[in-house]
Amino acid sequence: MSTNWVRDTFTVTSDPAKLDLAVIAEFLASSYWAKGIPAATVEKSLERSLCFALLDGERQIGFARVISDRVTIAYLGDVFVLPEYRGKGLGKWLIECVVSHPELQGLRRWVLATRDAHGLYEKFGFTPLKRPEFFMELHNPNVYGPRG
């Protein structure tokens, strides 16, 4: 079930048919969190996630991806708005749409990782880990090749 939100010429949709793999893969491959990620890996990740395309008309200008069992927990990741569209409140609107999606209601926990967007996520109730000693990770930063 896809959900759509519309504001002026912009749309946020969870319709997988609206995702532009080329735009998403290019942005993620140059991002600080997924630098060098192969397009085939991005494509697999989209197939296994609840994804949100931010569109200007038919052009994809932003993206967010949720990994979730849709009952207890969700990981929000790969959020971006193309540089020329930033500063217009579209990132905030994209997150509003994501957290209001009908299949993501009643979750016990949302998690995410960010280097520089804490202020954005705080507006939606995200906080630093209250008990970081409970959380662990297995991290392979070079899985896509050496970081440049």
C-alpha angles and dihedrals in degrees: 000000000000123000127206133200122188131200120168106309092340129096133185112201137173090204106126090208089067095058116111104211093192093056093044096045093047093050095045093046089060097040123107092239100048104022111171096008109162117242090237090058091049090050092053091048091054092051091055100044142063101253133193125205120201107208136191098203101313096333117103109230102162144018145194131185129202124198108197149141083223091229111065114003143020133189114207114206149148093041116168145149117201111256096247090058098048122112094041098095092255095125090053091048091048091055091046088056093046096051092044095052109128094232092055100056124117096022116157095216141018120189134185141162124226136166099196115005102075092124092057095050094043087065087066096048099267113146136176112278108286092204106026090167087071093059128077135174141201104211129184105183093179099051090115093045134280116332113244 
